[in-house]
Structure formats: C-alpha cells, structure tokens
Amino acid sequence: MTNFSPYHSLAVEVTDWTAKAVAQAILNSGKSQLRISEETGVPRPTLRRKLKAATAFNWAELILLAEATGVHPSTFTPESFRKPKPTA
C-alpha cells in the first residue's frame, strides 16, 4: 500500500488542470502540436505525454509554451493559486 502525502491529490489535480489549459492554448493558437514542439524545443513525445497529464510541465516549458501560443504565462496557473490584486 502506498502512502501519499496530503498534497498528492492536489498535485494530480493541478497537473491535469494545467495540461488542459495548455491544450486549449495550443488549440486556440491554430498551431499544430508539431509546430509548438519545434518552436519550444519540447520534444513532441514529451509534449504529448504532458498534454495527457501523465507528467507535469515545468516552469520553463510553460513559459516557452505561453510564448509559442501567444498567451500570458499566468494562463497556465489555476485561479486559486493566483495572488488577488489589492483593492484600493
């Protein structure tokens, strides 16, 4: 029996959420996965595996993916992790 930390399920959820956000950004960009792979330097098999949420994207990959898809990197951060803007 494997004992997972209390944060394991959160990590899985974030990995899944991020994969979906990246997939949507790629779709919205109108570029193929192959082109995104070429522009970012993320090997296509790695990109496909991460889009299936089999493994998590790292920060460097997310920045490159944001640039290639034309979105802000915060697009790949779940809303609940974003710092709220101060109110005046």
Residue frames relative to the residue before (quaternion, step in Angstrom):
aa qw qx qy qz dx dy dz
M 1.0000 0.0000 0.0000 0.0000 0.00 0.00 0.00
T 0.2926 -0.7630 0.5561 0.1516 3.56 -0.89 0.98
N 0.2190 -0.7561 0.6028 0.1307 3.55 -0.93 0.91
F 0.1551 -0.7950 0.5833 0.0615 3.55 -0.51 1.21
S 0.5459 -0.5931 0.4707 0.3588 3.54 -1.16 0.57
P 0.6474 -0.5221 0.3736 0.4107 3.58 -1.20 0.34
Y 0.6830 0.4936 -0.2869 0.4555 3.58 1.18 -0.45
H 0.4157 0.7349 -0.4599 0.2751 3.59 1.25 -0.11
S 0.6965 0.4649 -0.2953 0.4600 3.61 0.76 -0.96
L 0.6134 0.5312 -0.3500 0.4680 3.59 1.07 -0.65
A 0.6463 0.5201 -0.3175 0.4594 3.59 0.94 -0.85
V 0.6431 0.5082 -0.3174 0.4768 3.58 1.00 -0.82
E 0.6526 0.5163 -0.3105 0.4594 3.59 0.94 -0.86
V 0.6690 0.4925 -0.2995 0.4692 3.58 0.93 -0.89
T 0.6269 0.5288 -0.3326 0.4656 3.60 0.99 -0.79
D 0.6656 0.4931 -0.2933 0.4772 3.59 0.95 -0.89
W 0.6549 0.5171 -0.3102 0.4556 3.59 0.90 -0.94
T 0.6725 0.5029 -0.2915 0.4580 3.57 0.90 -0.96
A 0.6279 0.5347 -0.3340 0.4565 3.59 0.97 -0.83
K 0.6653 0.4926 -0.3013 0.4732 3.59 0.96 -0.84
A 0.6458 0.5181 -0.3201 0.4605 3.59 1.00 -0.79
V 0.6523 0.4947 -0.3115 0.4825 3.59 0.99 -0.81
A 0.6394 0.5259 -0.3272 0.4556 3.59 0.92 -0.87
Q 0.6616 0.4992 -0.3059 0.4685 3.59 0.96 -0.85
A 0.6406 0.5197 -0.3233 0.4637 3.59 0.99 -0.79
I 0.6346 0.5112 -0.3275 0.4783 3.58 1.01 -0.79
L 0.6504 0.5140 -0.3121 0.4640 3.58 0.91 -0.93
N 0.6926 0.4838 -0.2788 0.4567 3.59 0.85 -0.96
S 0.6268 0.5536 -0.3375 0.4321 3.59 1.14 -0.57
G 0.3861 -0.7341 0.4732 0.2968 3.57 1.19 -0.50
K 0.5632 0.5879 -0.3840 0.4356 3.57 1.28 0.16
S 0.4964 -0.6417 0.4936 0.3133 3.55 -1.17 0.56
Q 0.6332 -0.5071 0.4130 0.4139 3.55 -1.26 0.31
L 0.6153 0.5494 -0.3455 0.4475 3.58 1.04 -0.74
R 0.6718 0.4830 -0.3043 0.4720 3.59 0.89 -0.90
I 0.6329 0.5205 -0.3304 0.4684 3.59 0.96 -0.84
S 0.6317 0.5348 -0.3208 0.4604 3.56 0.99 -0.86
E 0.6750 0.4940 -0.2897 0.4651 3.57 0.91 -0.92
E 0.6876 0.4933 -0.2838 0.4509 3.60 0.94 -0.88
T 0.7507 0.4047 -0.2123 0.4771 3.58 1.03 -0.75
G 0.4091 -0.7027 0.4803 0.3289 3.56 1.14 -0.58
V 0.4851 0.6162 -0.4549 0.4219 3.59 1.28 0.19
P 0.4434 -0.7073 0.4680 0.2901 3.63 -0.51 1.08
R 0.5970 -0.6160 0.3781 0.3483 3.57 -0.94 0.88
P 0.6559 0.4917 -0.3466 0.4559 3.66 0.84 -0.76
T 0.6325 0.5190 -0.3257 0.4738 3.59 1.06 -0.73
L 0.6400 0.5235 -0.3184 0.4637 3.58 0.94 -0.88
R 0.6737 0.4959 -0.2999 0.4585 3.58 0.86 -0.92
R 0.6431 0.5185 -0.3195 0.4641 3.59 0.98 -0.83
K 0.6931 0.4681 -0.2787 0.4720 3.57 0.93 -0.87
L 0.6209 0.5270 -0.3439 0.4675 3.62 1.09 -0.57
K 0.6561 0.4617 -0.3018 0.5150 3.58 1.24 -0.39
A 0.4264 -0.7272 0.4248 0.3301 3.59 1.37 0.04
A 0.3155 0.7445 -0.5211 0.2731 3.57 1.13 0.65
T 0.7580 0.0234 -0.0289 0.6511 3.55 1.24 -0.58
A 0.5330 -0.6560 0.4415 0.3012 3.58 -1.19 0.52
F 0.4844 -0.6063 0.5420 0.3225 3.53 -1.28 0.51
N 0.3213 -0.7064 0.5815 0.2443 3.57 -1.16 0.55
W 0.7095 -0.4763 0.3023 0.4224 3.58 -1.26 0.33
A 0.6435 0.5292 -0.3349 0.4401 3.58 0.90 -0.86
E 0.6520 0.5066 -0.3148 0.4682 3.59 0.95 -0.84
L 0.6587 0.5152 -0.3158 0.4483 3.58 0.93 -0.86
I 0.6349 0.5118 -0.3339 0.4726 3.60 1.02 -0.71
L 0.6610 0.4945 -0.3035 0.4759 3.59 0.94 -0.87
L 0.6569 0.5072 -0.3052 0.4670 3.58 1.00 -0.82
A 0.6194 0.5305 -0.3450 0.4647 3.59 1.03 -0.71
E 0.6592 0.5033 -0.3049 0.4682 3.56 0.93 -0.90
A 0.6936 0.4888 -0.2806 0.4486 3.59 0.87 -0.93
T 0.7442 0.3916 -0.2202 0.4943 3.59 1.07 -0.66
G 0.4810 -0.7128 0.4054 0.3102 3.57 1.29 -0.09
V 0.5650 0.5657 -0.4107 0.4382 3.57 1.11 0.62
H 0.5631 -0.5586 0.4703 0.3869 3.56 -1.29 0.25
P 0.5856 -0.6069 0.3958 0.3634 3.63 -0.96 0.73
S 0.5904 0.5834 -0.3754 0.4125 3.61 1.09 -0.54
T 0.4753 0.6644 -0.4298 0.3846 3.58 1.27 -0.27
F 0.7340 0.4171 -0.2184 0.4894 3.56 1.12 -0.67
T 0.5871 0.5257 -0.3775 0.4862 3.57 1.28 0.38
P 0.4619 -0.6818 0.4797 0.3027 3.61 -0.68 0.99
E 0.6230 -0.5886 0.3774 0.3507 3.56 -1.00 0.88
S 0.6641 0.5272 -0.3133 0.4277 3.59 0.93 -0.86
F 0.6691 0.4803 -0.3012 0.4805 3.63 1.23 -0.30
R 0.5800 0.5990 -0.3785 0.4019 3.58 1.21 -0.24
K 0.4665 -0.6653 0.5107 0.2809 3.53 -1.06 0.80
P 0.4289 -0.7018 0.4931 0.2834 3.59 -0.76 0.93
K 0.4934 -0.6382 0.4985 0.3175 3.54 -1.14 0.66
P 0.5001 -0.6588 0.4585 0.3248 3.58 -0.91 0.83
T 0.3449 -0.7191 0.5616 0.2202 3.54 -1.09 0.71
A 0.4202 -0.7298 0.4867 0.2323 3.54 -1.00 0.81
